[in-house]
């Protein structure tokens, strides 16, 4: 049972995964064939195994499973609901038990599902799936539902507030919409003395989506030189999939500059078609961000553990700007391996497989465990259940600057 799925996963790890050489010992110790009672048992067993890779982009998904309708946060061994789509479990509710286990018992026996020992970096999604219901007070309440609830609504926002300009990107998925918004508000951004950019919960997307914003934030030129190798594992399947997707994007956009950028990206896959692992940064690529702002606005960037992938790339780049301070908590740490392909496993499961690798990993500078650090760290406390602590700190800092 599930032998086809197991064979496919193993094949992908050996023949497609960009981290094959780095994780070879784990792959060599691939779980032995066993009979699983049901799809849940298979899912949780394979998830625990893949979590050992410490690669958030490498993951199996059960397409037919139920989904948790709450999000939780651990603080001093107390488990709080921080977001809820369950009418019986409001935000702020304290969970006593998951299934028939106490929070302490779950922490001891399910650490492989939580992915981290740091409470602020624990991912509780699979644990909630496993236990199916929670106890709060004297109530036992189911926490699973058929439809996958959206806890992170898409929001692209540029808004004048009383003392600052507020910019919000929930992701960098819709390049066209983001580009249009930035162009429409170009003068507003250039005339703002104080800006808050909120990428908390950013679900990633394309780095190209935010590059148009960067020149508006500075009045000088900033050179970004990537001194480390950057690898793609150019397999036939990966190249075919990427070329098809890029062709569709090119046909949908009208901006000639954007078209040229995507065509350049397409050429990368044509030139390296089926060549295996290739360093595409052999010339130590340098990118110059040419600032066009006459002034130098004071910018605060807000981020947290839910900020991942391209959201992290944004945070990492803007930290090089002298006028920008990053406030909040370190990011998720997803970019050691990226550029994911989705593999269908007999319509019951899908597997996401990264095909690129950041060469910093080879120098011991992996981001998986710690994410991208912040300039001003704000620990999570239950106070955040009722107050936007991170945003308020940013506003207060801007106010203090004005007073001084």
Residue pairs with C-beta under 8 A, 6 or more apart in sequence:
1 35
1 36
1 42
2 36
2 42
3 33
4 345
4 346
5 42
5 345
5 346
5 348
5 349
6 31
6 33
8 343
8 345
8 351
9 46
9 60
9 345
9 351
10 27
10 30
12 343
12 351
12 353
13 20
13 23
13 27
13 30
13 353
14 20
14 27
15 235
16 233
16 235
16 237
16 238
16 341
16 353
16 355
17 23
17 58
17 233
17 337
17 353
17 354
17 355
18 231
18 232
18 233
18 277
18 337
18 339
18 354
18 355
18 356
18 357
19 53
19 55
19 58
19 336
19 337
19 354
19 357
20 27
20 233
21 277
22 357
22 361
23 53
23 55
26 52
26 53
30 49
31 45
31 46
31 49
34 45
36 42
36 45
39 62
39 64
39 65
39 348
39 349
40 62
40 65
40 130
43 60
43 62
43 65
43 349
44 113
44 126
44 130
46 60
47 59
47 60
47 113
47 126
48 112
48 113
50 58
50 59
50 60
51 112
51 113
51 115
52 112
54 115
54 366
54 368
54 369
55 336
55 337
55 354
55 368
56 115
56 308
56 332
56 333
56 334
56 368
57 309
57 334
57 337
57 338
57 340
57 352
57 354
58 337
58 352
58 353
58 354
59 351
59 352
60 345
60 349
60 350
60 351
60 352
61 349
61 350
61 351
61 352
62 348
62 349
63 347
63 348
63 349
63 350
64 348
65 129
66 129
66 132
66 144
66 145
66 146
67 129
67 144
67 145
67 146
67 147
67 148
67 149
68 124
68 125
68 128
68 129
68 143
68 144
68 149
69 84
69 85
69 86
69 89
69 143
69 144
69 145
69 149
70 81
70 83
70 84
70 85
70 86
70 89
70 128
70 134
70 143
71 81
71 82
71 83
71 84
71 124
71 151
72 79
72 80
72 81
72 82
72 95
72 124
72 128
73 79
73 80
73 82
73 119
73 120
73 380
74 80
74 103
74 107
74 119
74 122
74 124
75 119
75 380
75 381
75 382
77 103
77 104
77 107
78 94
78 103
78 382
79 94
79 95
79 98
79 103
80 92
80 93
80 94
80 95
80 382
80 385
81 89
81 90
81 91
81 92
81 93
81 94
81 95
82 91
82 384
82 385
83 91
83 151
84 90
84 91
84 93
85 145
85 149
85 151
86 141
86 143
88 139
88 141
89 134
89 136
89 141
89 143
91 385
92 382
92 385
92 386
93 136
94 136
95 103
95 134
95 135
95 136
96 102
96 103
96 134
96 135
96 136
96 137
97 103
97 134
97 135
98 106
98 127
98 128
98 131
98 133
98 134
98 135
99 130
99 131
99 132
99 133
99 134
101 109
101 131
106 127
106 131
107 114
110 127
110 130
111 117
113 126
113 127
113 130
114 122
114 123
114 124
114 127
115 121
115 122
115 123
116 122
116 123
116 369
119 380
120 305
120 329
120 379
120 380
121 305
121 330
121 332
121 371
128 143
128 144
129 144
132 142
132 143
132 144
133 140
133 141
133 142
133 143
133 144
134 140
134 141
134 143
135 141
152 170
152 171
152 201
152 203
152 306
153 170
154 170
154 171
154 173
154 174
155 168
155 169
155 170
156 168
156 169
156 170
156 174
156 177
156 178
156 181
157 166
157 167
157 168
157 169
158 165
158 166
158 167
158 168
158 181
158 182
158 185
158 188
158 189
159 165
159 166
159 167
159 168
160 166
160 188
163 194
163 395
163 398
163 399
163 402
164 192
164 194
164 195
164 196
164 395
164 398
165 188
165 189
165 192
165 194
165 195
165 196
166 195
166 196
166 198
167 189
167 195
167 196
167 197
167 198
167 213
168 197
168 198
169 178
169 197
169 198
169 199
169 202
169 210
169 311
169 314
170 201
170 202
170 203
171 202
171 203
171 204
171 205
171 310
171 311
172 178
172 202
172 204
172 205
172 206
172 207
172 209
172 210
172 310
172 311
172 314
173 203
173 204
173 205
173 206
173 209
174 205
174 209
175 205
175 206
175 208
175 209
175 249
175 253
175 258
176 252
176 253
178 209
178 210
178 212
179 209
179 212
179 255
179 258
182 189
182 212
182 213
182 216
183 212
186 216
189 195
189 213
189 216
189 217
190 216
190 292
190 293
190 294
192 297
193 295
193 297
193 298
194 297
194 298
194 299
194 398
194 401
194 402
195 217
195 297
195 298
195 299
195 300
196 299
196 300
196 301
196 302
196 391
196 394
196 395
196 398
197 299
197 300
197 301
197 302
197 318
198 301
198 302
198 391
199 301
199 302
199 303
199 307
199 311
199 314
199 315
200 302
200 303
200 304
200 306
200 307
200 328
200 390
201 304
201 306
201 307
202 303
202 306
202 307
202 308
202 309
202 310
202 311
202 314
203 308
203 309
203 311
204 308
204 309
204 310
204 311
204 312
204 334
205 309
205 310
206 310
207 310
207 313
207 314
208 258
208 261
208 262
209 310
210 310
210 314
211 289
214 289
214 317
214 318
215 289
215 290
215 291
215 292
215 293
216 292
216 293
217 291
217 293
217 297
217 299
217 318
217 321
217 323
217 324
218 289
218 291
218 293
218 296
218 321
218 323
219 291
219 292
219 293
219 294
219 295
219 296
220 291
220 296
221 288
221 289
221 290
221 291
222 288
222 289
222 291
222 320
222 321
223 286
223 287
223 288
223 289
224 286
224 287
224 288
224 289
224 317
224 320
225 284
225 285
225 286
225 287
226 281
226 284
226 285
226 286
226 287
227 284
228 281
228 358
228 359
228 360
228 363
228 365
229 279
229 281
229 282
229 359
229 362
230 279
230 280
230 281
230 356
230 357
230 358
230 359
231 277
231 278
231 279
231 280
231 356
231 357
231 359
232 238
232 268
232 272
232 277
232 278
232 280
232 339
232 355
232 356
232 357
233 276
233 277
233 278
233 355
233 356
233 357
234 269
234 272
234 273
234 274
234 275
234 276
234 277
234 278
234 355
235 274
235 276
235 355
236 273
236 274
237 341
238 269
238 341
238 355
239 269
239 270
239 272
239 273
239 274
241 341
242 266
242 269
242 339
243 266
243 269
243 270
246 262
246 265
246 266
246 269
247 266
249 262
250 259
250 262
250 263
250 266
253 259
253 262
268 280
272 278
272 280
277 357
279 359
281 359
296 322
296 323
297 323
298 323
298 398
298 401
299 318
299 321
299 323
299 324
299 325
300 324
300 325
300 326
300 327
300 394
300 397
300 398
301 314
301 315
301 318
301 324
301 325
301 326
301 327
302 326
302 327
302 328
302 390
302 391
302 394
303 311
303 315
303 326
303 327
303 328
303 329
303 330
303 331
303 372
303 374
304 328
304 329
304 331
304 390
305 329
305 330
305 331
305 332
305 371
306 332
307 315
307 331
307 332
308 331
308 332
308 333
308 334
309 332
309 334
309 335
309 338
311 331
312 331
312 332
312 333
312 334
312 335
312 367
312 371
312 372
313 335
315 326
315 331
315 372
315 374
316 372
318 324
318 326
319 326
319 372
319 375
325 375
325 376
325 397
326 374
326 375
326 376
327 374
327 375
327 376
327 378
327 390
327 393
327 394
327 397
328 374
328 376
328 377
328 378
328 390
329 374
329 377
329 378
329 379
329 380
330 370
330 371
330 372
330 373
330 374
330 377
331 367
331 371
331 372
332 371
333 367
333 368
333 369
333 370
333 371
333 372
334 367
334 368
335 358
335 367
336 357
336 358
336 360
336 361
336 366
336 367
336 368
337 354
337 356
337 357
337 358
338 354
338 356
338 358
339 354
339 355
339 356
340 352
340 353
340 354
340 355
341 352
341 353
341 355
342 350
342 351
342 352
342 353
343 350
343 351
343 352
343 353
344 350
345 351
358 367
360 366
360 367
376 393
376 397
378 389
378 390
378 393
381 389
383 389
384 390
